[in-house]
């Protein structure tokens, strides 16, 4: 038993406090933010599905108010059930670059429902669409600490619908699913997303849920990328 481990055992046995080893950077985006002392209060979860990300956010940020957007009716019903009684507000709507309606393809796997990629055998549902700017102003949200986006290829549209919020410096962090296989259509390329967000003062902070090519090639297919605005950097 090395000195560090003996010290850990001694502290835990005498204080009753369990000490956990710090996770390496790039495993859990919420953990990485909290580990740096960043306390998120207002989160927009765009493409909330059945609440997987929201549950992680609730656990990590006990003071956060999470606004969860899910457009597909059966998935939205599950989202409401899973998040009932929590600090989450569930909104039955898609998010894009204009307010209105759109047709979304609905497949057997709710994780692949998409406004831009339809597959053979998919059903379709007409859903309401809002924008980040419109929703933030409607709810009188002065700032958005984290904008999380996972919308199967519609991600750049969501960012375009937040242009006023970006220009006014009201968004601090953005997590978005980016593609690294440029011939694919299911994800917006990392390069396009980075170019767009760098134009608003953001830079990459971490890569998460990295998924390699399914065809056996030694290449990255897609990953969640966390971007941080320059204003969040601590002055030394």
For each residue, the residues with C-beta under 8 A, 3 or more apart:
1: 5 6 9
2: 5 6
3: 6 7
4: 7 8
5: 1 2 8 9
6: 1 2 3 9 10
7: 3 4 10 11
8: 4 5 11 12 19
9: 1 5 6 12 13
10: 6 7 13 14
11: 7 8 14 15 17 19
12: 8 9 15 16 17 18 19
13: 9 10
14: 10 11
15: 11 12
16: 12
17: 11 12
18: 12
19: 8 11 12
20:
21:
22: 35
23: 27 28 31 32 35
24: 27
25: 32 206
26: 32 206 207 208
27: 23 24 31 32 208
28: 23 31 32 56 208
29: 32 33 175 206 208 224 226
30: 33 34 40 56 57 60 61
31: 23 27 28 34 35 60
32: 23 25 26 27 28 29 35 36 205 206 226
33: 29 30 36 38 40 60 146 173 226
34: 30 31 37 38 39 60 61
35: 22 23 31 32
36: 32 33
37: 34
38: 33 34 173 232
39: 34 61 63
40: 30 33 43 57 61 64 145 146 173
41: 61 63 64 65 145
42: 64 65 67 141 143 144 145 146
43: 40 57 61 64 65 66 67 144 145 146 147 148
44: 67 69 95 132 135 136 144 146 147 148
45: 48 53 54 57 66 67 68 69 88 148
46: 69 95 132 147 148 149 150 151 158
47: 69 70 95 148 149 150 151 152
48: 45 51 53 54 68 69 70 79 90
49: 52 53 70 75 79 110 111 150
50: 70 75 78 79 82 110
51: 48 54 55 68 78 79 82 83 88
52: 49 55 56
53: 45 48 49 56 57 148 150
54: 45 48 51 57 58 66 68 83 86 88
55: 51 52 58 59 82 83
56: 28 30 52 53 59 60
57: 30 40 43 45 53 54 60 61 64 66 146 148
58: 54 55 61 62 64 66 86 87 88
59: 55 56
60: 30 31 33 34 56 57
61: 30 34 39 40 41 43 57 58 64
62: 58
63: 39 41
64: 40 41 42 43 57 58 61 87 145
65: 41 42 43 87 89
66: 43 45 54 57 58 86 87 88 89
67: 42 43 44 45 88 89 91 135 139
68: 45 48 51 54 79 83 88 89 90 91
69: 44 45 46 47 48 91 93 94 95 130
70: 47 48 49 50 75 76 79 90 91 92
71: 76 92 93 94 104 113 125 127 128 129
72: 75 76 104 106 110 113 125 127
73: 76 77 92 125
74: 77 78 110
75: 49 50 70 72 78 79 110 113
76: 70 71 72 73 79 80 90 92
77: 73 74 80 81
78: 50 51 74 75 81 82
79: 48 49 50 51 68 70 75 76 82 83 90
80: 76 77 83 84 90
81: 77 78 84
82: 50 51 55 78 79
83: 51 54 55 68 79 80 86 88 90
84: 80 81
85:
86: 54 58 66 83
87: 58 64 65 66
88: 45 51 54 58 66 67 68 83
89: 65 66 67 68
90: 48 68 70 76 79 80 83
91: 67 68 69 70 130 135
92: 70 71 73 76 127 128
93: 69 71 127 128 129 130
94: 69 71 102 104 115 127 128 129 130 151 154
95: 44 46 47 69 129 130 131 132 135 151 158 161
96: 102 115 129 130 131 154 157 158 160 161
97: 131 157 158 160 161
98: 129 131 161
99: 129 130 131 134
100: 128 129
101: 126 127 128 129
102: 94 96 115 126 127 129
103: 115 124 125 126 127
104: 71 72 94 113 114 115 124 125 126 127
105: 113 114 115 117 118 119 122 123 124
106: 72 110 113 122 123 124 125
107: 110 112 113 119 121 122 123
108:
109: 112
110: 49 50 72 74 75 106 107 113
111: 49
112: 107 109 117 119 152 186
113: 71 72 75 104 105 106 107 110 152
114: 104 105 117 118 151 152 153 154 186
115: 94 96 102 103 104 105 151 152 153 154 157
116: 152 153 154 185
117: 105 112 114 152 153 185 186
118: 105 114 122 124
119: 105 107 112 122
120:
121: 107
122: 105 106 107 118 119
123: 105 106 107
124: 103 104 105 106 118
125: 71 72 73 103 104 106
126: 101 102 103 104
127: 71 72 92 93 94 101 102 103 104
128: 71 92 93 94 100 101
129: 71 93 94 95 96 98 99 100 101 102
130: 69 91 93 94 95 96 99 134 135 161
131: 95 96 97 98 99 134 135 161 162
132: 44 46 95 135 136 144 147 158 161 162 165 171
133: 136 137 161 162 163 164 165
134: 99 130 131 137 138 161
135: 44 67 91 95 130 131 132 138 139 141
136: 44 132 133 139 141 144 165 170
137: 133 134 140 141
138: 134 135
139: 67 135 136
140: 137
141: 42 135 136 137 144
142: 170
143: 42 170 171 172
144: 42 43 44 132 136 141 147 165 170 171 172
145: 40 41 42 43 64 172 173
146: 33 40 42 43 44 57 172 173 174 175
147: 43 44 46 132 144 158 162 171 173 174 175
148: 43 44 45 46 47 53 57 174 175 176
149: 46 47 155 158 159 174 175 176 177
150: 46 47 49 53 155 176 177 224
151: 46 47 94 95 114 115 154 155 157 158 177
152: 47 112 113 114 115 116 117 177 186 187
153: 114 115 116 117 185 186 187 188
154: 94 96 114 115 116 151 157 158
155: 149 150 151 158 159 176 177 178 187 188 193
156: 159 160 188 192 193 196
157: 96 97 115 151 154 160 161
158: 46 95 96 97 132 147 149 151 154 155 161 162
159: 149 155 156 162 163 166 174 176 193 196 197
160: 96 97 156 157 163
161: 95 96 97 98 130 131 132 133 134 157 158
162: 131 132 133 147 158 159 165 166 171
163: 133 159 160 166 167
164: 133 167 168
165: 132 133 136 144 162 168 170 171
166: 159 162 163 169 170 171 200
167: 163 164 200
168: 164 165
169: 166 201 229 231
170: 136 142 143 144 165 166
171: 132 143 144 147 162 165 166 174 229
172: 143 144 145 146 228 229 231 232
173: 33 38 40 145 146 147 205 226 227 228 229 232
174: 146 147 148 149 159 171 197 202 226 227
175: 29 146 147 148 149 208 224 225 226 227
176: 148 149 150 155 159 188 193 224 225 227
177: 149 150 151 152 155 187 222 223 224 225
178: 155 187 188 189 190 193 194 222 223 224 225
179: 182 184 186 187 188 189 190 221 222
180: 189 190 219 220 221 222 223
181: 184 187 213 219 220 221 222
182: 179 189 191
183:
184: 179 181 187 221 222
185: 116 117 153
186: 112 114 117 152 153 179 222
187: 152 153 155 177 178 179 181 184 222
188: 153 155 156 176 178 179 192 193
189: 178 179 180 182 192 193
190: 178 179 180 193 194 223 225
191: 182 194 195
192: 156 188 189 195 196
193: 155 156 159 176 178 188 189 190 196 197 225
194: 178 190 191 197 198 204 225 227
195: 191 192 198 199
196: 156 159 192 193 199 200
197: 159 174 193 194 200 202 203 227
198: 194 195 201 202 203
199: 195 196
200: 166 167 196 197 229
201: 169 198 229 230 231
202: 174 197 198 227 228 229 230
203: 197 198 227 228 230
204: 194 207 225 226 227
205: 32 173 226 227 228
206: 25 26 29 32 225 226
207: 26 204 210 223 224 225 226
208: 26 27 28 29 175 223 224 225 226
209: 223 224
210: 207 220 223
211: 220 221 222 223
212: 218 219 220 221
213: 181 216 217 218 219 220 221
214: 221
215:
216: 213
217: 213
218: 212 213
219: 180 181 212 213
220: 180 181 210 211 212 213 223
221: 179 180 181 184 211 212 213 214
222: 177 178 179 180 181 184 186 187 211
223: 177 178 180 190 207 208 209 210 211 220
224: 29 150 175 176 177 178 207 208 209
225: 175 176 177 178 190 193 194 204 206 207 208
226: 29 32 33 173 174 175 204 205 206 207 208
227: 173 174 175 176 194 197 202 203 204 205
228: 172 173 202 203 205 232 233
229: 169 171 172 173 200 201 202 232
230: 201 202 203 233
231: 169 172 201
232: 38 172 173 228 229
233: 228 230
234:
235:
236:
